[in-house]
Amino acid sequence: MNTAPSLRIAIVGPCSAGKSTLVSALREAGYDARHVAQEHSYVPAMWQRVGRPDLLIYLDLSYATARARRPYIDGGPQRLAEQHRRLAHARKHCNLYVNTNALTPQQVQEQVLHFLRHRHLSPTAKPASQTQQVRAKLAFDY
């Protein structure tokens, strides 16, 4: 039985950006991924407190893309602007930013998996003694 701590990945972003789809794909690939509903929270650092992630992925989209993906959900551009405001802290601190406007769910998944593999971050790549090494690998921009 593998008792090594796994790499914890948090996914944030506005509604309709593809968070749930990406979480499912990453879990299927063996990663400990979870969606943090930061876009609905007034607590700027909630993403850091919920599950204490080792890695933060920010998925983004435009208002036009949000409306195309979910035409029944609205609130106008103001709703998306408010979500972006609530997500500002997460965006500033994310390890990977993905604009999903022109990407299929499969392309988003491929881009994220490429990012993880390029940094040698397998689902169980985080033995407790190497936590700082993982953070160091993620310190530079993608």
C-alpha positions in Angstrom: 0.0 0.0 0.0 1.3 3.4 -0.9 1.4 5.7 2.1 3.3 8.6 0.6 1.3 11.8 0.6 -0.1 12.6 -2.8 0.2 15.9 -4.6 -2.9 18.0 -3.7 -4.2 20.1 -6.6 -6.8 22.8 -6.3 -8.7 24.0 -9.3 -10.3 27.5 -9.3 -11.9 29.8 -11.8 -15.2 31.4 -12.8 -18.4 29.5 -13.4 -18.3 27.5 -16.7 -14.5 27.6 -17.0 -14.3 23.8 -16.9 -13.3 23.2 -13.3 -15.5 20.1 -12.7 -14.5 18.5 -16.0 -10.8 19.0 -15.2 -11.1 17.7 -11.7 -12.8 14.5 -13.0 -10.0 14.1 -15.6 -7.2 14.6 -13.1 -8.8 12.2 -10.6 -9.1 9.6 -13.4 -5.4 10.1 -14.0 -4.7 9.4 -10.3 -4.3 12.9 -9.0 -5.8 14.3 -5.8 -7.7 17.2 -7.4 -10.5 19.2 -6.1 -12.6 22.2 -7.1 -12.5 25.1 -4.6 -15.5 27.3 -5.0 -13.4 30.4 -4.6 -15.6 32.3 -7.1 -18.4 32.3 -4.6 -16.4 33.2 -1.5 -15.7 36.5 0.0 -12.6 35.0 1.7 -9.7 35.8 -0.7 -7.4 33.0 0.5 -10.1 30.3 0.9 -8.3 28.2 -1.8 -5.3 28.0 0.6 -7.3 26.9 3.5 -9.5 24.2 1.9 -7.3 21.1 1.6 -4.0 23.1 1.7 -3.1 22.4 -1.9 0.4 22.0 -3.2 -0.5 23.3 -6.6 -3.1 25.8 -7.8 -4.6 25.8 -11.3 -6.7 28.7 -12.4 -9.1 28.2 -15.3 -10.4 31.4 -16.9 -12.9 32.4 -19.7 -14.5 35.4 -21.1 -18.2 36.5 -20.7 -18.9 35.5 -24.3 -17.6 32.0 -23.7 -19.4 31.6 -20.4 -22.7 32.5 -22.2 -22.0 30.1 -25.0 -21.3 27.3 -22.6 -24.2 28.0 -20.3 -26.7 30.2 -22.0 -29.3 29.7 -19.2 -26.9 31.2 -16.6 -26.6 34.9 -16.6 -26.2 37.9 -14.3 -24.5 39.8 -17.0 -20.8 40.7 -17.4 -21.1 42.1 -13.8 -21.4 38.6 -12.4 -18.2 37.5 -14.2 -16.4 40.7 -13.1 -17.4 39.9 -9.5 -16.2 36.4 -9.8 -12.9 37.6 -11.2 -12.6 40.1 -8.3 -13.2 37.2 -5.8 -10.6 35.1 -7.6 -7.9 37.8 -7.8 -5.8 36.4 -4.9 -5.9 32.9 -6.4 -5.0 34.2 -9.9 -2.0 36.1 -8.4 -0.8 32.9 -6.7 -1.6 30.2 -9.2 1.0 27.8 -10.5 -0.7 27.4 -13.8 -3.2 29.8 -15.6 -5.2 28.4 -18.5 -7.5 30.5 -20.6 -10.1 28.0 -21.7 -11.9 30.2 -24.3 -10.7 28.5 -27.4 -9.9 25.1 -25.8 -11.9 21.9 -25.7 -12.1 20.0 -22.4 -9.6 17.5 -23.8 -7.2 20.3 -24.8 -7.4 21.8 -21.2 -6.7 18.3 -19.8 -3.7 17.8 -22.1 -2.3 21.2 -21.3 -2.5 20.6 -17.5 -1.1 17.0 -17.8 1.7 18.4 -19.9 2.5 21.0 -17.2 2.5 18.3 -14.5 4.6 15.8 -16.4 7.0 18.4 -17.6 7.7 19.1 -13.9 7.8 15.4 -13.0 4.8 15.7 -10.8 3.1 12.3 -10.8 0.0 11.7 -8.6 2.2 10.5 -5.8 5.3 12.7 -6.5 5.2 14.4 -3.1 6.9 12.4 -0.4 6.7 14.5 2.8 10.5 15.1 2.7 10.2 16.7 -0.8 7.4 19.2 -0.3 9.8 22.1 -0.6 11.3 20.6 -3.8 7.8 20.4 -5.4 7.1 24.0 -4.5 10.5 25.0 -5.9 9.7 23.3 -9.2 6.6 25.3 -9.4 8.1 28.6 -8.6 8.8 29.7 -12.2 6.2 30.7 -14.7 4.8 28.2 -17.2 
